[in-house]
């Protein structure tokens, strides 16, 4: 695991055995998978210093070298109005932050009138602590879905996490309540998903859609409904909702896809998020407690999913 220390706008790393003999070019491009464009920006703006001097990007590092990387810049989006919301933080350090998103809140603004989003609540939270960084969401949750959602606090962490997301290295476990008893207690739904031409926001299973794979496992059955744990190999819009509706088990509360209106939202919660820390390499596991009032998911221990 890489040990880091924040010093103002800089991150300090004492070169360990894992970096010994490697060049900064190799670390940025191969170890972290950073794009050519962002790597070039760090190089041209002299955002890396080694032992107090401008870094040589092609010289191998030595054990004990002090590497300083300027990561923490005041963001360009500071003009987006922040707003107060007592948002629950599941994990936070200098590089990433994980929130427990409430229902009926967009992840980010969709237009100039969308001012009560998770991004803006996150900005208020960070501003109140004196952090003027530009955070960015790594993935999204539907407006009515609750649970764990990951943000990066700077461009480097964002770039590394974007690559990890593309390679399916962020593991997200959801809990859903679907209608009816399932024939199979464990299975995989592998159906392509595309837009519905007859509805602006609806998606559907379509042979011309994007590949989509949802794995599931039955947790318990109550009164003819099934509590289902799901984990995704792809991240298509409304994926869990579309797939379970397609096999005849729409989510409770999901009227868009045929679910009974027993709740004021679809019964879907991002219960667990697992990822490798983009900078330190530490394995992070976040469990998101249920926050609905009144509760939707009853007698379920989220820490056992």
C-alpha positions as CSV (number, residue, x, y, z in Angstrom):
1,X,0.0,0.0,0.0
2,X,1.3,3.4,-0.9
3,X,1.7,5.9,2.0
4,X,0.8,9.5,1.2
5,X,0.9,12.8,3.1
6,X,-1.0,15.9,2.1
7,X,1.0,19.2,2.2
8,X,-1.2,22.1,1.1
9,X,-2.0,21.6,-2.6
10,X,0.6,18.8,-2.9
11,X,0.7,15.1,-2.1
12,X,4.0,13.7,-0.8
13,X,5.1,10.2,-1.4
14,X,8.3,8.6,-0.2
15,X,9.3,6.2,-2.9
16,X,8.9,2.6,-1.7
17,X,10.0,-0.7,-3.2
18,X,6.8,-0.8,-5.4
19,X,8.0,2.4,-7.2
20,X,11.8,1.8,-7.1
21,X,13.3,1.7,-10.5
22,X,10.2,3.0,-12.3
23,X,9.9,6.3,-14.1
24,X,7.1,8.8,-13.5
25,X,6.0,8.2,-17.1
26,X,5.5,4.5,-16.4
27,X,3.7,5.1,-13.1
28,X,1.2,7.6,-14.7
29,X,0.7,5.6,-17.9
30,X,1.0,2.0,-16.8
31,X,0.4,1.8,-13.1
32,X,-2.4,4.4,-12.9
33,X,-3.6,4.2,-16.5
34,X,-3.8,8.0,-16.9
35,X,-4.5,9.4,-20.3
36,X,-1.8,10.9,-22.5
37,X,-3.5,14.3,-22.3
38,X,-3.6,14.4,-18.4
39,X,-0.1,13.0,-18.1
40,X,1.1,15.8,-20.5
41,X,-0.7,18.4,-18.4
42,X,1.1,17.3,-15.2
43,X,4.4,17.3,-17.0
44,X,4.0,20.7,-18.8
45,X,2.6,22.5,-15.7
46,X,5.5,21.0,-13.6
47,X,3.0,19.5,-11.2
48,X,5.5,16.8,-10.0
49,X,8.7,17.5,-8.0
50,X,11.3,15.0,-7.0
51,X,13.6,15.7,-4.1
52,X,12.8,19.4,-4.4
53,X,13.6,19.7,-8.1
54,X,11.6,19.7,-11.3
55,X,10.9,16.0,-12.1
56,X,12.6,14.1,-14.8
57,X,9.8,11.9,-16.2
58,X,12.1,9.4,-17.8
59,X,14.6,8.8,-15.0
60,X,14.0,5.9,-12.6
61,X,13.1,6.7,-9.1
62,X,15.2,5.5,-6.2
63,X,14.2,4.2,-2.8
64,X,13.5,7.1,-0.5
65,X,13.0,9.7,-3.2
66,X,10.5,12.3,-2.1
67,X,7.9,12.8,-4.8
68,X,5.5,15.8,-4.6
69,X,2.4,15.9,-6.9
70,X,0.2,18.9,-7.1
71,X,-3.3,17.5,-7.0
72,X,-5.5,19.8,-5.1
73,X,-6.6,22.8,-7.3
74,X,-9.6,25.1,-6.8
75,X,-12.2,23.8,-9.2
76,X,-13.7,25.4,-12.3
77,X,-17.2,24.6,-11.2
78,X,-17.2,26.7,-8.1
79,X,-19.9,28.9,-9.7
80,X,-22.4,26.0,-9.4
81,X,-24.5,27.0,-6.3
82,X,-24.0,24.7,-3.4
83,X,-26.9,23.9,-1.1
84,X,-27.1,22.4,2.4
85,X,-28.3,18.9,2.9
86,X,-27.2,16.7,5.8
87,X,-25.7,14.1,3.5
88,X,-24.3,10.9,5.0
89,X,-20.6,10.2,4.3
90,X,-19.5,6.6,4.2
91,X,-15.8,7.1,3.4
92,X,-13.6,10.1,2.9
93,X,-9.9,11.0,2.5
94,X,-7.9,13.5,0.5
95,X,-8.6,11.8,-2.8
96,X,-12.1,10.3,-2.8
97,X,-15.4,10.5,-0.9
98,X,-18.4,8.1,-0.8
99,X,-21.9,9.4,0.0
100,X,-25.1,7.6,0.9
101,X,-27.4,9.2,-1.6
102,X,-31.0,9.9,-0.5
103,X,-34.0,9.3,-2.8
104,X,-35.5,12.0,-5.0
105,X,-32.2,13.7,-5.7
106,X,-30.3,13.8,-9.0
107,X,-26.6,12.9,-8.9
108,X,-25.7,16.1,-10.8
109,X,-27.5,19.1,-12.4
110,X,-29.2,18.3,-15.7
111,X,-30.0,22.0,-16.4
112,X,-29.4,25.4,-14.9
113,X,-32.6,25.1,-12.8
114,X,-31.5,21.8,-11.2
115,X,-30.0,23.2,-8.0
116,X,-30.7,20.5,-5.3
117,X,-28.4,17.7,-6.5
118,X,-26.0,15.4,-4.8
119,X,-23.1,17.2,-6.4
120,X,-24.2,20.6,-5.0
121,X,-24.8,19.1,-1.5
122,X,-21.3,17.5,-1.7
123,X,-19.8,20.9,-2.6
124,X,-21.5,22.5,0.4
125,X,-20.2,19.8,2.6
126,X,-16.6,20.3,1.4
127,X,-16.8,24.1,1.4
128,X,-17.9,24.0,5.0
129,X,-14.6,22.2,5.8
130,X,-12.6,24.7,3.8
131,X,-12.0,22.4,0.8
132,X,-12.4,24.3,-2.5
133,X,-11.8,21.3,-4.7
134,X,-13.7,20.3,-7.8
135,X,-15.2,17.0,-7.2
136,X,-16.6,14.7,-9.9
137,X,-18.9,11.7,-9.8
138,X,-17.4,8.5,-10.9
139,X,-20.7,6.7,-11.5
140,X,-24.4,7.7,-11.2
141,X,-27.5,6.5,-9.4
142,X,-31.0,7.1,-10.7
143,X,-32.9,10.0,-9.0
144,X,-35.1,7.7,-7.0
145,X,-32.4,5.1,-6.1
146,X,-30.6,5.4,-2.8
147,X,-27.2,4.2,-1.6
148,X,-23.4,4.4,-2.0
149,X,-22.0,6.6,-4.8
150,X,-18.4,7.5,-5.3
151,X,-16.8,10.9,-6.1
152,X,-13.2,11.8,-6.9
153,X,-11.7,14.9,-5.3
154,X,-9.2,15.7,-8.0
155,X,-8.5,15.0,-11.6
156,X,-5.9,12.2,-11.1
157,X,-8.1,10.2,-8.8
158,X,-11.0,10.8,-11.3
159,X,-9.0,9.5,-14.2
160,X,-7.8,6.4,-12.4
161,X,-11.3,5.6,-11.2
162,X,-12.8,6.2,-14.7
163,X,-10.4,3.6,-16.1
164,X,-11.3,1.2,-13.2
165,X,-15.0,1.7,-14.0
166,X,-14.5,0.9,-17.7
167,X,-12.6,-2.3,-16.7
168,X,-15.5,-3.3,-14.3
169,X,-13.1,-3.0,-11.3
170,X,-15.6,-1.1,-9.1
171,X,-18.0,-3.7,-7.6
172,X,-21.5,-2.4,-6.8
173,X,-24.0,-4.6,-5.0
174,X,-27.6,-3.5,-5.0
175,X,-30.7,-4.7,-3.1
176,X,-34.0,-4.8,-4.9
177,X,-37.5,-6.0,-4.0
178,X,-39.2,-7.5,-7.0
179,X,-42.7,-8.8,-7.6
180,X,-43.4,-12.5,-7.3
181,X,-41.3,-15.6,-6.3
182,X,-38.3,-16.2,-8.5
183,X,-38.0,-19.6,-10.2
184,X,-34.2,-19.6,-9.8
185,X,-32.6,-18.5,-6.5
186,X,-29.5,-17.4,-8.3
187,X,-28.9,-16.5,-12.0
188,X,-27.7,-14.1,-14.6
189,X,-29.8,-11.9,-16.9
190,X,-27.9,-11.2,-20.1
191,X,-30.0,-9.0,-22.4
192,X,-29.0,-5.9,-24.4
193,X,-30.6,-2.6,-23.4
194,X,-31.5,0.3,-25.7
195,X,-33.8,3.3,-25.7
196,X,-37.6,3.0,-26.0
197,X,-38.6,5.0,-29.1
198,X,-42.0,5.6,-27.7
199,X,-40.9,7.0,-24.3
200,X,-38.2,9.7,-23.7
201,X,-36.8,8.3,-20.4
202,X,-37.7,4.6,-20.6
203,X,-35.3,1.9,-21.7
204,X,-36.1,-1.6,-23.0
205,X,-34.5,-4.9,-23.9
206,X,-33.6,-4.6,-27.6
207,X,-31.5,-6.7,-30.0
208,X,-29.8,-3.5,-31.2
209,X,-29.1,-2.2,-27.7
210,X,-25.9,-2.2,-25.6
211,X,-24.7,-5.4,-24.0
212,X,-25.9,-5.7,-20.4
213,X,-25.4,-8.3,-17.7
214,X,-27.0,-8.5,-14.3
215,X,-26.2,-11.2,-11.7
216,X,-28.6,-11.8,-8.9
217,X,-29.2,-13.9,-5.8
218,X,-32.3,-14.4,-3.8
219,X,-32.0,-13.0,-0.2
220,X,-35.5,-13.9,1.1
221,X,-39.2,-14.0,0.1
222,X,-41.9,-12.1,2.0
223,X,-45.6,-12.1,1.2
224,X,-45.0,-13.1,-2.5
225,X,-42.2,-10.5,-3.0
226,X,-38.6,-11.3,-3.5
227,X,-35.6,-9.5,-1.9
228,X,-32.8,-9.8,-4.4
229,X,-29.1,-9.0,-4.2
230,X,-27.8,-7.8,-7.6
231,X,-24.3,-7.0,-9.0
232,X,-23.6,-5.7,-12.4
233,X,-21.0,-6.5,-15.1
234,X,-22.2,-3.5,-17.1
235,X,-23.7,-0.1,-16.1
236,X,-26.5,0.7,-18.4
237,X,-29.2,3.2,-17.6
238,X,-32.0,1.6,-15.5
239,X,-30.3,-1.8,-16.0
240,X,-31.7,-3.7,-13.0
241,X,-35.2,-2.2,-13.5
242,X,-35.3,-3.1,-17.2
243,X,-33.9,-6.6,-16.7
244,X,-36.3,-7.7,-13.9
245,X,-39.3,-6.2,-15.7
246,X,-38.2,-8.1,-18.8
247,X,-38.3,-11.5,-17.0
248,X,-41.7,-10.7,-15.4
249,X,-40.5,-9.5,-12.0
250,X,-40.7,-5.6,-12.0
251,X,-39.4,-3.8,-8.9
252,X,-42.0,-2.7,-6.4
253,X,-42.8,1.0,-6.7
254,X,-41.3,1.1,-10.2
255,X,-44.4,2.2,-12.2
256,X,-42.3,3.1,-15.2
257,X,-41.6,-0.6,-15.7
258,X,-44.8,-2.1,-14.5
259,X,-44.2,-2.3,-10.7
260,X,-47.0,-2.1,-8.2
261,X,-47.1,1.4,-6.6
262,X,-46.6,0.1,-3.0
263,X,-43.8,2.7,-2.4
264,X,-43.2,6.2,-3.7
265,X,-40.1,5.1,-5.5
266,X,-38.6,1.9,-7.0
267,X,-37.3,-0.4,-4.3
268,X,-33.7,-0.3,-5.2
269,X,-30.7,0.5,-3.0
270,X,-27.0,0.6,-3.8
271,X,-26.0,-1.3,-0.6
272,X,-22.3,-2.0,-1.0
273,X,-19.4,-0.5,-2.9
274,X,-16.0,-2.1,-3.2
275,X,-13.0,-0.6,-4.9
276,X,-9.2,-0.4,-4.8
277,X,-8.2,3.1,-3.7
278,X,-6.9,4.9,-6.8
279,X,-3.8,6.3,-5.1
280,X,-2.9,4.2,-2.1
281,X,-4.0,0.8,-3.5
282,X,-6.0,0.1,-0.3
283,X,-9.1,-2.1,-0.6
284,X,-12.1,-0.1,0.4
285,X,-15.5,-1.6,1.3
286,X,-18.5,0.7,2.0
287,X,-21.9,-0.4,3.3
288,X,-24.8,2.1,2.9
289,X,-27.4,2.0,5.6
290,X,-31.0,2.2,4.6
291,X,-32.3,5.8,5.0
292,X,-35.9,5.7,3.8
293,X,-38.6,7.0,6.1
294,X,-40.8,5.0,6.4
295,X,-38.4,2.1,5.7
296,X,-38.7,0.1,2.5
297,X,-36.2,-2.7,3.2
298,X,-37.2,-4.3,6.5
299,X,-35.3,-6.8,8.6
300,X,-32.3,-6.8,6.3
301,X,-28.7,-6.4,7.6
302,X,-26.9,-4.4,4.9
303,X,-23.5,-5.5,6.3
304,X,-24.3,-9.1,5.5
305,X,-24.9,-8.5,1.7
